[in-house]
Amino acid sequence: MQKYITLLRGINVAGKNKIKMAELIIHLQTLGHQNLQTYIQSGNIIFSSDENNTKILSEQIHHLILTQYGYDISVITIPSLEYEQCIAQNPFIENQNDPNYLKKLNLTFLSKPLTEKEIDKIGEVITDTEIIEFTDNTIYQWYPHNFCSSKLANTISKIPTGTTRNWNTIQKIQEKLEN
């Protein structure tokens, strides 16, 4: 069995798309997944599965959420080794002494690479103090000031094939993976 992390986009945010994680775990067990855990209420799921295809896993979970809750949301499933590689490749590790490091650093996971149009939109709104690094399936973002009022953060949050977590959440999920 392989360990996976599934990230749900837009769950339990501002009172929308409400799903109780304990209830979701019960539904996910019907798919044959094991060792199910969640972290906070924003749709972070850790589990083991015999299925090796992340696209199939994401489609199964998407279908379950659509049929059980009526939410057509993005579902991104990542093998644990790939998740750990994303953490190891953090391009902003030199900023870790910043007292607000865990809140200023965000990581967006993408289910497919960005389009040229999405990249152009990001380029139009980034400020001189914000820094981003792209890979095929992630966007690392450093917000030295206020993430909540950032046009960049707002633009990235509108990418329908992505979901963002702050570095604190990224690390907490990693800790759950290791236990």
C-alpha positions, -999 to 999 in steps of 0.1 A, spaced: 0 0 0 11 35 -8 5 66 13 -12 96 -3 -23 131 5 -55 144 -11 -62 181 -10 -97 194 -16 -102 228 -30 -126 252 -13 -140 230 15 -153 246 47 -141 280 36 -162 310 47 -191 287 54 -193 272 19 -190 236 8 -194 223 43 -182 188 49 -175 172 83 -142 154 81 -152 126 104 -182 119 81 -160 121 50 -136 95 64 -165 71 67 -174 76 31 -138 73 20 -135 39 37 -162 26 13 -136 32 -15 -112 8 2 -88 34 15 -71 27 48 -53 45 76 -75 76 69 -67 108 87 -76 144 82 -59 176 92 -81 206 101 -114 211 84 -101 225 50 -99 192 32 -65 177 39 -67 139 38 -40 114 44 -46 77 36 -32 45 22 -44 27 -9 -35 -2 -32 -44 20 -62 -12 35 -78 -29 59 -101 -34 94 -85 -58 104 -113 -80 75 -105 -79 82 -68 -88 119 -74 -116 109 -97 -130 85 -72 -129 110 -44 -143 137 -66 -172 115 -76 -179 105 -39 -180 142 -29 -202 151 -58 -227 123 -51 -227 126 -13 -225 163 -9 -233 178 -43 -200 197 -45 -181 198 -78 -147 207 -65 -111 201 -75 -94 171 -59 -56 168 -60 -40 135 -49 -3 134 -43 19 103 -34 36 109 -1 71 107 -16 62 135 -41 47 156 -13 80 152 7 99 162 -24 79 194 -26 88 202 10 125 194 4 125 217 -28 112 247 -9 130 276 -26 125 300 4 142 280 31 166 309 36 137 329 50 129 304 78 143 327 105 114 351 98 91 349 128 61 347 105 77 323 81 50 296 83 23 321 74 42 341 47 51 310 27 23 293 7 24 263 -17 -2 258 -44 -6 223 -58 -18 220 -93 -36 191 -110 -22 202 -143 4 228 -154 -7 264 -157 -18 278 -190 1 307 -206 -29 329 -199 -28 319 -161 9 326 -160 4 360 -177 -24 369 -152 0 361 -123 27 383 -139 3 412 -142 -4 413 -104 28 403 -86 44 431 -66 81 439 -62 81 423 -28 62 391 -36 82 362 -49 70 330 -67 87 299 -80 69 275 -104 73 239 -111 51 218 -133 27 210 -105 33 236 -78 36 273 -72 57 284 -42 48 319 -30 64 342 -5 43 371 8 65 393 30 36 416 39 -1 407 39 -12 376 22 -49 384 27 -48 416 7 -24 404 -20 -37 406 -56 -13 378 -64 -28 355 -37 -63 364 -50 -53 356 -86 -37 323 -76 -67 313 -55 -89 316 -87 -69 290 -106 -95 262 -108 -70 234 -110 -51 244 -79 -54 245 -41 -32 264 -17 -19 257 18 3 278 40 36 263 51 23 256 86 -4 233 72 22 217 48 44 208 78 15 195 99 4 172 71 40 160 68 40 152 105 9 132 102 25 113 73 54 104 94 32 90 122 
